[in-house]
Amino acid sequence: MPIEQDLNKPNTKQLKPSYTFSMASNKEVVLTEYVGKGNQPEPKHFLVKEAAENPALNDGEVLAQTLYLSVDPYMRGRMNPDRSYVAPFTVGQALNGSGCGRVIESKHPNYQPGDKIASLNELNWPWREYVVLSKSQVDNCKKISEIPDHLVSHTIGQLGMPGLTAYFGTLNRGAPKAGETFVVSGGAGACGSIAGQIAKLKGCRVIGIASTDKISYMTEELGFDHGIDYVGKSEDQLFSELQAVCPDGVDIYYDNVGGIISHAVLRLMNENGRVPICGQISQYNSSNPDPLPDSIVHHLTEKKVQREWFMVFSFKEHFDSALNDLLGWVNNGNIKVHQTIFEGIENLPNAFLGLFNSINKGKLVVKLAD
């Protein structure tokens, strides 16, 4: 079972000061076959196995013990053989994504044994207990040795790619103004929870859409103005509930899910509204994604709504300043962060599959070591 953790409450358990280790085993998780469009990922698509022996280090490389790994919805697209916006995984090889770890051995001038390191500019940390990172991989990582211990896992979550995605999607694509109405689907998830809180900081009324058990989390803990439960409801039912709490329409819709939830929101968009599209998780396992109805296309065109996908890596040159903002907001309590944590490399498949059953509050990560 996953563990829920409020990362605003520091963990008093400190990391061991020693970086000595014994690599008695080095397990990894590989993709056994492509899932394919229209299919649900299942446990059979993953295999936990002993990895091949790590090679000796070349100049610029480091050997790291993995501490935490991230599971994210975009990975579903990488389980098909055709390329989406990220290259597909390779069958028979370890999956990869966001991760962080402790350096065990280094031939890179910027890292010493004991340093902590997290992937940032590239999502290619292998799902493996011990990893050799190439010089190019290390150069695209971030040293996190100065991050407080209780926030280390967060460097692959709300102080990492998901948090940066929320930051730029909200501020650069949403461009919120005080008094505007901001709706976010997946409002209790890794991106949605941060996007909604940033919009609140900018003076917006924020409405989050999530499953039944997460409504109070959004309104009572995150400070959203309203929560909409989507479970078991038709598009028209969702539209009516949204209309009741958005009597003046919607100015910004941060779209994480697509499908009928998004259709309901888009019908309420105001003139010159903005719709940053972060993800479409409700459509990832479908062979025939729900098309946008002509009536909604006409409405968006008539209202001059800006609706577009965005990629967080388009903002790489601004990552450091954005991370400073996010860390500052977390430290002063303006943004509350939450994780759902699975433990053990064997639980990586369960954690990933859980994303599609909405099991997580905030960011879902897997802990491999202290």
LOVOPA-95965 format. One record per residue (C-alpha): x, y, z; residue number from 1. Coordinates in Angstrom, 2 decimals, decimal comma. Example, Ala and Ser with C-alpha at 12.3 -4.5 7.8 and 13.67 -1.06 7.14 Angstrom:
! LOVOPA-95965
+---------+---------+---------+-----+
!       X !       Y !       Z ! num !
+---------+---------+---------+-----+
!   12,30 !   -4,50 !    7,80 !   1 !
!   13,67 !   -1,06 !    7,14 !   2 !
+---------+---------+---------+-----+
This chain:
! LOVOPA-95965
+---------+---------+---------+-----+
!       X !       Y !       Z ! num !
+---------+---------+---------+-----+
!    0,00 !    0,00 !    0,00 !   1 !
!    1,26 !    3,51 !   -0,75 !   2 !
!    2,17 !    5,95 !    2,01 !   3 !
!    0,82 !    9,47 !    1,92 !   4 !
!    3,26 !   12,16 !    2,98 !   5 !
!    2,74 !   15,86 !    3,57 !   6 !
!    6,09 !   17,28 !    2,52 !   7 !
!    5,41 !   20,58 !    4,28 !   8 !
!    6,11 !   18,65 !    7,48 !   9 !
!    9,83 !   17,87 !    7,63 !  10 !
!   10,82 !   14,25 !    8,10 !  11 !
!   12,93 !   14,00 !   11,23 !  12 !
!   14,65 !   10,88 !    9,94 !  13 !
!   18,00 !   11,99 !    8,52 !  14 !
!   19,87 !   10,35 !    5,69 !  15 !
!   22,81 !    8,27 !    6,82 !  16 !
!   26,00 !   10,35 !    6,72 !  17 !
!   27,97 !    7,49 !    5,18 !  18 !
!   27,78 !    6,69 !    1,49 !  19 !
!   29,28 !    3,24 !    1,82 !  20 !
!   27,19 !    0,56 !    0,18 !  21 !
!   27,00 !   -3,07 !   -0,72 !  22 !
!   25,61 !   -3,82 !   -4,17 !  23 !
!   24,34 !   -7,26 !   -3,22 !  24 !
!   21,77 !   -6,95 !   -6,00 !  25 !
!   20,89 !   -4,48 !   -8,70 !  26 !
!   17,31 !   -5,01 !   -9,80 !  27 !
!   15,70 !   -3,21 !  -12,71 !  28 !
!   12,25 !   -3,00 !  -14,29 !  29 !
!   12,05 !   -3,68 !  -18,03 !  30 !
!    9,23 !   -3,39 !  -20,55 !  31 !
!    8,33 !   -6,89 !  -21,75 !  32 !
!    6,24 !   -5,83 !  -24,77 !  33 !
!    4,57 !   -2,75 !  -26,18 !  34 !
!    1,10 !   -2,09 !  -24,79 !  35 !
!   -0,28 !   -0,64 !  -28,03 !  36 !
!   -3,03 !    1,88 !  -28,60 !  37 !
!   -6,45 !    1,02 !  -27,25 !  38 !
!   -5,08 !   -1,32 !  -24,58 !  39 !
!   -4,66 !   -0,97 !  -20,85 !  40 !
!   -1,16 !   -1,46 !  -19,41 !  41 !
!   -1,08 !   -4,53 !  -17,17 !  42 !
!    1,41 !   -6,20 !  -14,81 !  43 !
!    2,42 !   -8,54 !  -17,66 !  44 !
!    4,03 !   -5,59 !  -19,46 !  45 !
!    6,67 !   -5,24 !  -16,72 !  46 !
!    9,40 !   -7,54 !  -15,49 !  47 !
!   11,52 !   -7,00 !  -12,37 !  48 !
!   14,87 !   -8,70 !  -12,94 !  49 !
!   18,51 !   -8,58 !  -12,00 !  50 !
!   20,37 !   -6,06 !  -14,14 !  51 !
!   23,61 !   -6,75 !  -15,97 !  52 !
!   26,76 !   -5,78 !  -14,11 !  53 !
!   27,48 !   -2,06 !  -14,31 !  54 !
!   30,49 !   -1,21 !  -16,49 !  55 !
!   33,59 !    0,54 !  -15,20 !  56 !
!   33,26 !    4,31 !  -15,24 !  57 !
!   34,62 !    6,40 !  -18,09 !  58 !
!   35,65 !   10,02 !  -17,67 !  59 !
!   32,66 !   12,21 !  -16,87 !  60 !
!   30,45 !    9,38 !  -15,60 !  61 !
!   29,08 !    8,63 !  -12,16 !  62 !
!   27,71 !    5,55 !  -10,41 !  63 !
!   24,65 !    6,44 !   -8,32 !  64 !
!   22,35 !    4,58 !   -5,98 !  65 !
!   18,76 !    5,39 !   -6,87 !  66 !
!   16,79 !    6,93 !   -4,00 !  67 !
!   13,46 !    7,78 !   -5,66 !  68 !
!   11,85 !    7,23 !   -9,05 !  69 !
!    8,87 !    9,00 !  -10,55 !  70 !
!    5,92 !    7,49 !  -12,39 !  71 !
!    4,08 !    9,89 !  -14,71 !  72 !
!    1,16 !    9,71 !  -17,15 !  73 !
!    3,27 !   10,69 !  -20,19 !  74 !
!    5,05 !    7,34 !  -19,87 !  75 !
!    1,98 !    5,59 !  -21,24 !  76 !
!    2,69 !    7,07 !  -24,68 !  77 !
!    6,21 !    5,66 !  -24,55 !  78 !
!    4,75 !    2,17 !  -24,22 !  79 !
!    3,65 !    2,24 !  -27,87 !  80 !
!    6,16 !    1,54 !  -30,66 !  81 !
!    5,45 !    4,79 !  -32,51 !  82 !
!    6,99 !    8,02 !  -31,29 !  83 !
!    4,85 !   10,64 !  -29,57 !  84 !
!    6,58 !   13,77 !  -28,26 !  85 !
!    9,04 !   11,52 !  -26,38 !  86 !
!   10,83 !    8,50 !  -27,86 !  87 !
!    9,27 !    5,09 !  -27,04 !  88 !
!   10,78 !    2,77 !  -24,48 !  89 !
!   12,80 !   -0,16 !  -25,81 !  90 !
!   11,31 !   -3,60 !  -25,19 !  91 !
!   13,61 !   -5,70 !  -23,02 !  92 !
!   15,39 !   -2,69 !  -21,55 !  93 !
!   14,84 !   -0,77 !  -18,33 !  94 !
!   12,18 !    1,93 !  -18,45 !  95 !
!   13,35 !    5,41 !  -17,53 !  96 !
!   12,09 !    8,80 !  -16,41 !  97 !
!   12,67 !   11,24 !  -13,56 !  98 !
!   14,88 !    9,99 !  -10,74 !  99 !
!   17,24 !   11,06 !   -8,03 ! 100 !
!   20,05 !    9,33 !   -6,22 ! 101 !
!   23,27 !    9,46 !   -4,25 ! 102 !
!   26,66 !    9,37 !   -5,98 ! 103 !
!   28,68 !    6,28 !   -5,03 ! 104 !
!   31,62 !    6,72 !   -7,40 ! 105 !
!   32,45 !    9,62 !   -9,67 ! 106 !
!   34,70 !   10,47 !  -12,59 ! 107 !
!   32,82 !   13,75 !  -13,15 ! 108 !
!   34,56 !   16,92 !  -11,90 ! 109 !
!   31,38 !   18,38 !  -10,38 ! 110 !
!   30,38 !   15,37 !   -8,26 ! 111 !
!   31,92 !   13,57 !   -5,33 ! 112 !
!   30,78 !   10,40 !   -3,54 ! 113 !
!   27,92 !   11,30 !   -1,21 ! 114 !
!   26,54 !   14,09 !   -3,42 ! 115 !
!   22,84 !   13,88 !   -4,31 ! 116 !
!   21,77 !   14,28 !   -7,91 ! 117 !
!   18,42 !   14,48 !   -9,74 ! 118 !
!   17,43 !   14,29 !  -13,39 ! 119 !
!   16,00 !   17,56 !  -14,65 ! 120 !
!   16,56 !   18,45 !  -18,29 ! 121 !
!   16,21 !   14,87 !  -19,55 ! 122 !
!   13,83 !   12,15 !  -18,39 ! 123 !
!   16,22 !    9,23 !  -18,66 ! 124 !
!   17,03 !    7,92 !  -15,17 ! 125 !
!   16,76 !    4,12 !  -15,51 ! 126 !
!   14,34 !    2,13 !  -13,36 ! 127 !
!   17,28 !    0,42 !  -11,67 ! 128 !
!   18,66 !    0,31 !   -8,12 ! 129 !
!   22,19 !    1,36 !   -9,17 ! 130 !
!   22,85 !    3,31 !  -12,36 ! 131 !
!   25,81 !    4,50 !  -14,37 ! 132 !
!   25,03 !    7,93 !  -15,77 ! 133 !
!   26,94 !    9,08 !  -18,84 ! 134 !
!   28,61 !   12,48 !  -18,95 ! 135 !
!   25,76 !   13,93 !  -21,02 ! 136 !
!   23,21 !   12,54 !  -18,55 ! 137 !
!   25,12 !   13,98 !  -15,59 ! 138 !
!   25,44 !   17,35 !  -17,30 ! 139 !
!   21,65 !   17,45 !  -17,66 ! 140 !
!   21,10 !   16,60 !  -14,00 ! 141 !
!   20,99 !   18,97 !  -11,03 ! 142 !
!   23,00 !   18,69 !   -7,83 ! 143 !
!   20,53 !   18,60 !   -4,94 ! 144 !
!   22,90 !   18,17 !   -2,00 ! 145 !
!   21,69 !   21,45 !   -0,49 ! 146 !
!   18,01 !   20,50 !   -0,68 ! 147 !
!   16,60 !   19,68 !    2,81 ! 148 !
!   16,31 !   15,95 !    3,40 ! 149 !
!   12,51 !   16,04 !    3,64 ! 150 !
!   12,30 !   17,59 !    0,15 ! 151 !
!   14,79 !   15,33 !   -1,67 ! 152 !
!   12,05 !   13,11 !   -3,10 ! 153 !
!   10,23 !   16,23 !   -4,21 ! 154 !
!   13,00 !   17,10 !   -6,69 ! 155 !
!   11,41 !   14,60 !   -9,10 ! 156 !
!    7,93 !   15,92 !   -8,36 ! 157 !
!    6,68 !   19,32 !   -7,41 ! 158 !
!   10,22 !   20,70 !   -7,36 ! 159 !
!   10,98 !   18,90 !  -10,60 ! 160 !
!    9,34 !   18,26 !  -13,96 ! 161 !
!    5,69 !   18,20 !  -12,76 ! 162 !
!    6,13 !   21,36 !  -10,71 ! 163 !
!    7,89 !   23,14 !  -13,57 ! 164 !
!    5,13 !   22,03 !  -15,92 ! 165 !
!    2,51 !   23,53 !  -13,61 ! 166 !
!    4,58 !   26,71 !  -13,22 ! 167 !
!    5,06 !   27,47 !  -16,91 ! 168 !
!    1,67 !   26,18 !  -18,01 ! 169 !
!   -0,06 !   28,43 !  -15,51 ! 170 !
!    2,09 !   31,56 !  -15,68 ! 171 !
!    3,32 !   31,58 !  -19,27 ! 172 !
!    0,41 !   29,94 !  -21,08 ! 173 !
!   -2,43 !   30,74 !  -18,70 ! 174 !
!   -1,25 !   34,28 !  -17,83 ! 175 !
!   -3,62 !   34,57 !  -14,84 ! 176 !
!   -4,97 !   37,91 !  -13,66 ! 177 !
!   -6,53 !   38,70 !  -10,31 ! 178 !
!  -10,27 !   38,07 !  -10,30 ! 179 !
!  -10,26 !   35,58 !  -13,17 ! 180 !
!  -11,78 !   32,11 !  -12,92 ! 181 !
!   -9,28 !   29,26 !  -13,23 ! 182 !
!  -10,42 !   25,64 !  -13,64 ! 183 !
!   -8,00 !   22,73 !  -13,42 ! 184 !
!   -8,78 !   19,08 !  -14,14 ! 185 !
!   -6,75 !   16,50 !  -12,27 ! 186 !
!   -6,76 !   19,15 !   -9,56 ! 187 !
!   -5,42 !   16,87 !   -6,83 ! 188 !
!   -2,57 !   15,45 !   -8,92 ! 189 !
!    1,08 !   16,37 !   -9,26 ! 190 !
!    0,62 !   19,17 !  -11,82 ! 191 !
!   -2,95 !   20,18 !  -11,09 ! 192 !
!   -2,44 !   20,75 !   -7,39 ! 193 !
!    0,48 !   23,11 !   -8,04 ! 194 !
!   -1,17 !   24,87 !  -11,00 ! 195 !
!   -4,26 !   25,64 !   -8,92 ! 196 !
!   -2,23 !   26,97 !   -6,00 ! 197 !
!   -0,15 !   29,21 !   -8,27 ! 198 !
!   -3,37 !   30,59 !   -9,74 ! 199 !
!   -4,61 !   31,29 !   -6,20 ! 200 !
!   -1,38 !   33,18 !   -5,48 ! 201 !
!   -2,15 !   35,33 !   -8,51 ! 202 !
!   -5,62 !   36,17 !   -7,18 ! 203 !
!   -7,80 !   33,82 !   -9,23 ! 204 !
!  -10,91 !   31,93 !   -8,17 ! 205 !
!   -9,86 !   28,30 !   -8,53 ! 206 !
!  -12,11 !   25,32 !   -9,22 ! 207 !
!  -10,53 !   21,88 !   -9,16 ! 208 !
!  -11,96 !   18,74 !  -10,76 ! 209 !
!  -11,04 !   15,40 !   -9,19 ! 210 !
!  -12,43 !   12,11 !   -7,90 ! 211 !
!  -14,77 !   11,90 !   -4,92 ! 212 !
!  -12,18 !   11,23 !   -2,23 ! 213 !
!  -10,03 !   14,22 !   -3,19 ! 214 !
!  -12,57 !   17,06 !   -3,12 ! 215 !
!  -11,92 !   17,97 !    0,52 ! 216 !
!   -8,16 !   17,79 !   -0,09 ! 217 !
!   -8,44 !   20,45 !   -2,80 ! 218 !
!  -10,74 !   22,78 !   -0,89 ! 219 !
!   -9,54 !   22,32 !    2,69 ! 220 !
!   -5,81 !   21,73 !    2,25 ! 221 !
!   -4,93 !   23,39 !   -1,06 ! 222 !
!   -7,32 !   26,31 !   -0,64 ! 223 !
!   -9,27 !   25,93 !   -3,90 ! 224 !
!  -12,58 !   27,80 !   -3,93 ! 225 !
!  -14,62 !   24,83 !   -5,16 ! 226 !
!  -14,17 !   21,17 !   -6,00 ! 227 !
!  -16,11 !   19,24 !   -8,64 ! 228 !
!  -16,44 !   15,46 !   -8,39 ! 229 !
!  -16,38 !   13,95 !  -11,88 ! 230 !
!  -17,03 !   10,32 !  -10,93 ! 231 !
!  -20,01 !    8,73 !  -12,69 ! 232 !
!  -21,21 !   11,98 !  -14,27 ! 233 !
!  -22,10 !   12,81 !  -17,85 ! 234 !
!  -20,77 !   15,81 !  -19,71 ! 235 !
!  -24,07 !   17,67 !  -19,23 ! 236 !
!  -24,05 !   16,98 !  -15,49 ! 237 !
!  -20,50 !   18,29 !  -15,19 ! 238 !
!  -21,41 !   21,31 !  -17,28 ! 239 !
!  -24,35 !   22,14 !  -14,98 ! 240 !
!  -22,23 !   21,84 !  -11,84 ! 241 !
!  -19,46 !   23,95 !  -13,33 ! 242 !
!  -21,91 !   26,57 !  -14,54 ! 243 !
!  -23,27 !   26,88 !  -10,99 ! 244 !
!  -19,84 !   27,68 !   -9,52 ! 245 !
!  -18,61 !   29,64 !  -12,57 ! 246 !
!  -21,56 !   32,00 !  -13,20 ! 247 !
!  -19,29 !   34,40 !  -15,08 ! 248 !
!  -17,69 !   31,69 !  -17,20 ! 249 !
!  -14,12 !   30,35 !  -17,25 ! 250 !
!  -11,09 !   32,44 !  -18,16 ! 251 !
!   -8,35 !   29,80 !  -17,87 ! 252 !
!   -8,67 !   26,03 !  -18,11 ! 253 !
!   -5,57 !   24,00 !  -17,22 ! 254 !
!   -6,31 !   20,73 !  -19,01 ! 255 !
!   -4,79 !   17,53 !  -17,61 ! 256 !
!   -7,37 !   14,95 !  -18,63 ! 257 !
!   -9,23 !   15,62 !  -21,91 ! 258 !
!  -12,45 !   13,76 !  -22,76 ! 259 !
!  -15,90 !   14,75 !  -21,55 ! 260 !
!  -14,52 !   16,58 !  -18,51 ! 261 !
!  -12,69 !   18,96 !  -20,79 ! 262 !
!  -15,66 !   19,25 !  -23,13 ! 263 !
!  -17,81 !   20,41 !  -20,22 ! 264 !
!  -15,30 !   23,09 !  -19,22 ! 265 !
!  -14,61 !   24,30 !  -22,74 ! 266 !
!  -18,30 !   25,09 !  -23,25 ! 267 !
!  -17,92 !   27,75 !  -20,53 ! 268 !
!  -14,81 !   29,50 !  -21,87 ! 269 !
!  -14,95 !   33,29 !  -21,94 ! 270 !
!  -13,76 !   35,58 !  -24,69 ! 271 !
!   -9,94 !   35,64 !  -24,94 ! 272 !
!   -9,76 !   32,64 !  -22,62 ! 273 !
!   -6,63 !   30,49 !  -22,38 ! 274 !
!   -6,41 !   26,69 !  -22,33 ! 275 !
!   -2,94 !   25,27 !  -21,64 ! 276 !
!   -3,10 !   21,56 !  -22,51 ! 277 !
!   -0,78 !   19,66 !  -20,18 ! 278 !
!   -2,11 !   16,13 !  -20,67 ! 279 !
!   -5,06 !   13,97 !  -21,72 ! 280 !
!   -4,83 !   11,05 !  -19,32 ! 281 !
!   -8,42 !    9,96 !  -19,92 ! 282 !
!   -7,49 !    9,27 !  -23,55 ! 283 !
!   -4,12 !    7,57 !  -23,25 ! 284 !
!   -5,46 !    4,01 !  -23,34 ! 285 !
!   -8,01 !    4,70 !  -26,07 ! 286 !
!   -7,62 !    3,70 !  -29,70 ! 287 !
!  -10,16 !    6,38 !  -30,67 ! 288 !
!   -9,72 !    9,48 !  -28,49 ! 289 !
!  -12,87 !   11,58 !  -28,08 ! 290 !
!  -12,80 !   14,27 !  -30,79 ! 291 !
!  -13,64 !   17,85 !  -29,90 ! 292 !
!  -17,25 !   18,38 !  -31,04 ! 293 !
!  -17,81 !   20,91 !  -33,81 ! 294 !
!  -20,04 !   22,98 !  -31,53 ! 295 !
!  -17,16 !   23,42 !  -29,05 ! 296 !
!  -14,68 !   24,21 !  -31,83 ! 297 !
!  -17,08 !   26,89 !  -33,05 ! 298 !
!  -17,49 !   28,30 !  -29,54 ! 299 !
!  -13,72 !   28,49 !  -28,97 ! 300 !
!  -13,20 !   30,15 !  -32,33 ! 301 !
!  -15,99 !   32,66 !  -31,75 ! 302 !
!  -14,59 !   33,52 !  -28,30 ! 303 !
!  -11,00 !   33,76 !  -29,61 ! 304 !
!   -9,82 !   31,22 !  -27,04 ! 305 !
!   -6,13 !   30,28 !  -27,14 ! 306 !
!   -5,96 !   26,49 !  -26,73 ! 307 !
!   -2,62 !   24,79 !  -27,23 ! 308 !
!   -0,30 !   22,05 !  -26,06 ! 309 !
!    2,88 !   23,18 !  -24,39 ! 310 !
!    6,15 !   21,43 !  -23,55 ! 311 !
!    7,94 !   22,24 !  -20,32 ! 312 !
!   11,33 !   21,73 !  -21,97 ! 313 !
!   10,65 !   24,78 !  -24,13 ! 314 !
!   11,45 !   26,78 !  -20,99 ! 315 !
!   14,76 !   25,12 !  -20,05 ! 316 !
!   16,63 !   28,41 !  -19,80 ! 317 !
!   14,24 !   29,53 !  -17,06 ! 318 !
!   14,26 !   26,33 !  -14,98 ! 319 !
!   16,57 !   27,64 !  -12,24 ! 320 !
!   14,55 !   30,78 !  -11,53 ! 321 !
!   11,29 !   28,82 !  -11,62 ! 322 !
!   12,65 !   26,23 !   -9,18 ! 323 !
!   13,75 !   29,04 !   -6,85 ! 324 !
!   10,20 !   30,41 !   -6,93 ! 325 !
!    8,68 !   27,00 !   -6,25 ! 326 !
!   11,09 !   26,21 !   -3,41 ! 327 !
!   10,41 !   29,63 !   -1,88 ! 328 !
!    6,64 !   29,12 !   -2,03 ! 329 !
!    6,96 !   25,67 !   -0,47 ! 330 !
!    9,27 !   26,87 !    2,30 ! 331 !
!    7,03 !   29,80 !    3,26 ! 332 !
!    3,86 !   27,72 !    3,12 ! 333 !
!    2,25 !   29,50 !    0,16 ! 334 !
!    2,22 !   26,19 !   -1,72 ! 335 !
!    1,40 !   22,94 !    0,01 ! 336 !
!    2,85 !   19,75 !   -1,40 ! 337 !
!    1,83 !   16,15 !   -0,95 ! 338 !
!    3,21 !   12,82 !   -2,09 ! 339 !
!    1,92 !    9,29 !   -2,33 ! 340 !
!    4,88 !    6,98 !   -1,86 ! 341 !
!    5,31 !    3,33 !   -2,82 ! 342 !
!    8,36 !    1,51 !   -1,46 ! 343 !
!   10,63 !   -0,93 !   -3,27 ! 344 !
!   11,57 !   -1,37 !   -6,91 ! 345 !
!    9,12 !   -4,30 !   -7,15 ! 346 !
!    6,28 !   -1,80 !   -6,65 ! 347 !
!    7,14 !    0,42 !   -9,63 ! 348 !
!    4,62 !   -1,35 !  -11,94 ! 349 !
!    1,87 !   -1,11 !   -9,29 ! 350 !
!    2,59 !    2,57 !   -8,79 ! 351 !
!    2,46 !    3,31 !  -12,50 ! 352 !
!   -0,77 !    1,37 !  -13,02 ! 353 !
!   -2,27 !    3,21 !  -10,07 ! 354 !
!   -2,02 !    6,51 !  -11,95 ! 355 !
!   -4,89 !    5,39 !  -14,17 ! 356 !
!   -7,02 !    4,53 !  -11,16 ! 357 !
!   -6,49 !    7,94 !   -9,56 ! 358 !
!   -4,93 !    6,49 !   -6,41 ! 359 !
!   -2,57 !    9,39 !   -5,73 ! 360 !
!   -2,85 !   12,70 !   -3,98 ! 361 !
!   -0,19 !   15,04 !   -5,25 ! 362 !
!    2,87 !   13,37 !   -6,74 ! 363 !
!    3,29 !    9,60 !   -6,90 ! 364 !
!    6,86 !    8,41 !   -6,37 ! 365 !
!    8,60 !    5,14 !   -5,54 ! 366 !
!   11,25 !    4,99 !   -2,82 ! 367 !
!   14,14 !    2,62 !   -3,43 ! 368 !
!   16,60 !    3,61 !   -0,65 ! 369 !
!   17,22 !    6,01 !    2,24 ! 370 !
+---------+---------+---------+-----+
